[in-house]
Amino acid sequence: MVWGIGVVAALGLLVWWLRSPGGAPLGRAFGALFGYSFLFWITLAKIWWTAGRPAVVVAETALGYQPLHTFSLRWMPFDRVLACGRRAGTSSLRVVHRVGNNRARELFVNLGVIEGRSRFFEALGERLTAGGLEPVAGEPYAWRRAEWEEPLEP
């Protein structure tokens, strides 16, 4: 990572030194390279900004999750969750939730970023059952609403 930062910094200096006010092809090429290095720095700053914060939070009334492209948590109220369960063969949690006009949308949460998964599933199960979901018989860590017809696995 340190070498990568050094290379990007060196490219930035090279672009600054070779910039061409007339728009020569070499100057435009280095300008594009500078743009990509700038995006790299912004991405690195975003990772640094969000590092150390939880990626998934179970609150009293909602599940908080942080997509990679955002700087803050997004919240999904438990009363909108239709079904929730582990995806077979993966390390992800599938959450089906209701969005506007009674449409359903899937959200997949990477369980690899969650410390203390058993405590997470206990807290999630308590909140989901309090929110009206029922445990699915024969499937550990799976819940669904009684009126929800779709199976947990697509």
TALIN-V65884 format. One record per residue. N is the residue number from 0. PSI is psi in radians with two decimals (NA if undefined). Layout:
# TALIN-V65884
n: [N,N]
psi: [PSI,PSI]
This chain:
# TALIN-V65884
n: [0,1,2,3,4,5,6,7,8,9,10,11,12,13,14,15,16,17,18,19,20,21,22,23,24,25,26,27,28,29,30,31,32,33,34,35,36,37,38,39,40,41,42,43,44,45,46,47,48,49,50,51,52,53,54,55,56,57,58,59,60,61,62,63,64,65,66,67,68,69,70,71,72,73,74,75,76,77,78,79,80,81,82,83,84,85,86,87,88,89,90,91,92,93,94,95,96,97,98,99,100,101,102,103,104,105,106,107,108,109,110,111,112,113,114,115,116,117,118,119,120,121,122,123,124,125,126,127,128,129,130,131,132,133,134,135,136,137,138,139,140,141,142,143,144,145,146,147,148,149,150,151,152,153]
psi: [-0.71,-0.71,-0.71,-0.73,-0.72,-0.72,-0.76,-0.71,-0.74,-0.71,-0.69,-0.76,-0.70,-0.73,-0.78,-0.70,-0.66,0.15,2.53,2.06,-0.38,-0.15,0.61,2.66,-0.69,-0.69,-0.71,-0.70,-0.77,-0.49,-0.75,-0.71,-0.68,-0.70,-0.77,-0.67,-0.58,-0.76,-0.65,-0.79,-0.71,-0.75,-0.75,-0.71,-0.68,-0.75,-0.75,-0.72,-0.70,-0.08,2.46,-0.22,2.65,2.47,-0.42,2.33,2.33,1.90,-3.07,-0.75,-0.03,2.78,2.15,2.36,2.65,1.89,2.74,-0.48,0.09,2.83,-0.16,2.92,2.57,2.57,2.36,1.94,2.48,-0.43,-0.17,-0.17,2.23,-0.66,2.68,2.36,2.82,2.50,2.25,2.36,0.05,3.02,0.86,2.72,2.22,2.16,2.07,2.15,2.75,2.32,-3.11,2.63,0.56,0.59,2.69,2.49,2.56,2.52,2.33,2.18,2.24,2.00,-0.24,-0.34,0.07,2.12,2.47,1.03,-0.64,-0.72,-0.67,-0.84,-0.61,-0.85,-0.73,-0.78,-0.73,-0.80,-0.69,-0.73,-0.62,-0.48,0.07,0.04,2.71,2.56,2.49,2.21,2.30,-0.06,1.95,2.52,0.80,2.36,2.69,2.80,2.56,-0.61,-0.15,2.16,-0.47,2.43,2.81,-0.53,2.24,NA]
